[in-house]
């Protein structure tokens, strides 16, 4: 834990805070912040509010909407780990409730086109006969909601949905989809919060830093919605 990043960088910053002639406080503060963000107790504290307290509308969903989360075109299964959990859970929901499956995601690398290969493989393997639609123009969550709303209007589907995305990303997604007229039952997947602790959790590691990064990214995203009046 202390030799691998970020531990080694925390040690370097601490040493610098003792021996540097200038910026001692800056080095010390940087070391403490990096340690905190790489610590499970702090990362759990940051992620927990995002992954809990979802409110659901009293509806009977008319479709399952799955939000993209990144792809790697060179992989056998194209979806990133986050996105793969979303698409598999979405397929299971669509099959269980006999609903259309709608994927939303574009990006510089056309995510929908890459994900389509995953979905075709999975549905064929599990013998899931689903009606599938793809929204392939969106570049962010705001556009996911905006362009999915247009797709629903084009298909004449009532905007009442199961919304599938990563748990940490759900609150911002709900706000945006409601902004564009949807009623939502959240179906989060890929939870980061883990209440089980060991003695080693006091030490910094990259996994906790990644979790803190995801949480801070979402808080800035939620702040941006407030600034936009959403």
C-alpha positions in Angstrom: 0.0 0.0 0.0 2.8 2.4 0.8 5.1 1.5 -2.1 2.4 1.6 -4.8 0.7 4.8 -5.8 -0.8 6.9 -4.3 1.0 5.8 -1.1 4.5 6.5 -2.4 3.5 10.0 -3.5 2.0 10.7 0.0 5.4 9.7 1.5 7.3 11.9 -1.0 5.0 14.9 -0.2 5.4 14.3 3.6 9.2 14.2 3.2 9.1 17.4 1.1 7.0 19.1 3.8 9.8 18.5 6.3 12.8 19.3 4.2 11.7 21.8 1.6 12.7 25.4 2.2 9.5 26.7 0.6 5.9 25.6 0.3 6.2 23.3 3.4 2.5 23.8 4.3 1.4 23.2 0.7 3.3 19.9 0.6 1.8 18.9 3.9 -1.7 19.8 2.9 -1.3 18.0 -0.4 -0.1 14.9 1.4 -3.1 15.0 3.8 -5.6 15.6 1.1 -4.2 12.8 -1.0 -4.2 10.5 2.0 -7.8 11.4 2.8 -9.1 10.8 -0.7 -7.3 7.5 -0.9 -8.7 6.3 2.4 -11.7 4.0 2.6 -13.4 5.8 5.4 -13.3 9.1 3.5 -14.2 7.7 0.1 -17.2 5.8 1.7 -18.3 9.1 3.4 -18.2 10.8 0.0 -20.0 8.1 -2.0 -22.7 7.1 0.5 -25.1 10.1 0.0 -25.0 9.6 -3.8 -25.9 5.9 -3.6 -28.8 6.1 -1.2 -32.1 7.8 -0.7 -33.5 7.4 -4.3 -37.2 8.4 -4.7 -39.3 6.5 -7.2 -42.5 7.6 -9.0 -45.7 5.6 -8.6 -45.8 4.3 -12.2 -45.8 1.1 -14.3 -42.7 1.6 -16.5 -43.2 1.4 -20.3 -39.5 0.8 -21.1 -36.0 0.2 -19.7 -33.5 3.0 -20.3 -29.8 2.2 -19.9 -27.2 4.9 -19.9 -23.8 4.4 -21.5 -20.7 4.4 -19.4 -17.8 4.1 -21.8 -16.4 1.5 -24.3 -13.2 -0.1 -25.4 -13.5 -1.0 -29.1 -10.5 -3.3 -28.8 -12.1 -5.6 -26.2 -14.1 -8.7 -26.9 -17.0 -7.2 -24.9 -16.9 -3.5 -25.8 -18.5 -2.0 -22.7 -16.4 -0.7 -19.8 -16.9 -2.5 -16.5 -19.4 0.2 -15.3 -21.3 0.1 -18.6 -21.3 -3.7 -18.8 -23.1 -4.0 -15.4 -25.7 -1.4 -16.6 -26.4 -3.2 -19.9 -26.7 -6.7 -18.4 -29.0 -5.4 -15.6 -31.0 -3.5 -18.2 -31.4 -6.7 -20.3 -32.5 -8.7 -17.3 -35.1 -6.0 -16.4 -36.4 -5.8 -20.0 -36.8 -9.6 -20.2 -38.4 -9.9 -16.7 -41.0 -7.1 -17.4 -41.3 -7.7 -21.2 -40.4 -4.1 -21.9 -38.4 -2.4 -24.8 -34.7 -2.0 -24.1 -33.4 1.5 -24.9 -29.7 2.3 -24.8 -28.5 5.9 -24.7 -24.9 6.8 -25.4 -22.8 8.4 -28.2 -19.4 10.0 -27.6 -16.5 10.4 -30.0 -16.3 6.7 -30.4 -19.9 5.8 -31.2 -20.8 4.0 -27.9 -24.2 2.8 -29.0 -22.8 1.0 -32.1 -20.1 -0.8 -30.0 -22.6 -1.6 -27.2 -25.0 -3.1 -29.8 -22.5 -5.9 -30.4 -22.5 -6.7 -26.7 -26.3 -6.6 -26.5 -26.8 -8.8 -29.5 -24.3 -11.4 -28.2 -25.9 -11.4 -24.7 -29.5 -11.5 -25.8 -28.7 -14.3 -28.3 -26.9 -16.3 -25.6 -29.7 -15.9 -23.0 -32.4 -16.4 -25.6 -33.9 -13.0 -24.7 -36.2 -11.8 -27.5 -36.1 -8.0 -26.8 -37.2 -5.0 -28.7 -34.2 -2.7 -28.7 -33.6 0.9 -29.6 -30.4 3.0 -29.6 -29.9 6.7 -29.0 -26.4 7.4 -30.4 -26.0 11.2 -30.4 -25.6 12.1 -26.7 -22.2 13.2 -25.3 -23.2 13.6 -21.7 -26.0 12.8 -19.2 -27.9 16.0 -20.1 -28.0 14.9 -23.7 -28.8 11.3 -22.7 -32.0 12.7 -21.2 -32.7 15.2 -24.0 -32.2 12.9 -26.9 -33.9 9.9 -25.2 -37.0 12.2 -24.7 -37.0 12.9 -28.4 -36.7 9.2 -29.2 -39.7 8.4 -26.9 -41.8 11.1 -28.6 -40.8 9.6 -32.0 -41.7 6.1 -30.9 -44.9 7.3 -29.1 -43.8 5.6 -25.9 -45.0 7.1 -22.6 -42.2 8.6 -20.6 -42.4 6.2 -17.7 -39.2 4.2 -17.3 -36.9 2.0 -15.3 -33.7 4.0 -15.4 -30.5 2.0 -15.2 -27.2 3.5 -14.4 -24.4 3.3 -11.8 -25.5 3.9 -8.3 -23.2 6.9 -7.8 -24.5 8.5 -11.0 -28.3 7.9 -10.4 -29.2 11.1 -8.5 -27.9 13.4 -11.3 -29.5 11.2 -13.9 -32.9 11.2 -12.2 -32.8 15.0 -12.0 -32.1 15.4 -15.7 -34.6 12.8 -16.9 -37.3 14.4 -14.8 -36.3 17.8 -16.3 -37.2 16.3 -19.7 -40.6 15.0 -18.6 -39.8 11.4 -17.5 -41.2 9.6 -14.5 -38.6 7.3 -13.1 -38.2 4.1 -11.1 -34.4 4.1 -10.4 -32.6 0.8 -10.9 -29.0 1.5 -9.7 -26.2 -1.0 -10.2 -22.5 -1.1 -9.5 -22.5 0.2 -5.9 -19.1 1.5 -4.6 -20.1 2.0 -1.0 -18.8 -0.9 1.2 -19.4 -0.8 4.9 -17.1 -3.7 5.7 -13.7 -2.5 7.2 -10.4 -4.1 8.1 -7.3 -2.7 9.7 -5.7 -2.2 6.3 -8.4 0.2 5.3 -6.6 3.0 7.1 -3.9 2.8 4.4 -4.2 4.6 1.1 -4.9 2.8 -2.1 -5.8 3.6 -5.7 -9.3 1.9 -5.5 -10.4 4.3 -2.8 -8.9 7.3 -4.7 -10.9 6.2 -7.8 -14.1 6.0 -5.6 -13.5 9.5 -4.2 -12.9 10.8 -7.8 -16.2 9.4 -8.9 -18.0 11.0 -6.0 -16.4 14.4 -6.4 -17.2 14.3 -10.2 -20.8 13.7 -9.4 -21.0 16.5 -6.8 -19.6 18.9 -9.3 -22.2 17.6 -11.8 -25.0 18.2 -9.3 -23.7 21.7 -8.7 -23.7 22.4 -12.4 -27.4 21.4 -12.5 -28.2 23.9 -9.8 -26.3 26.7 -11.7 -28.4 25.8 -14.8 -31.6 26.0 -12.8 -32.4 22.3 -13.0 
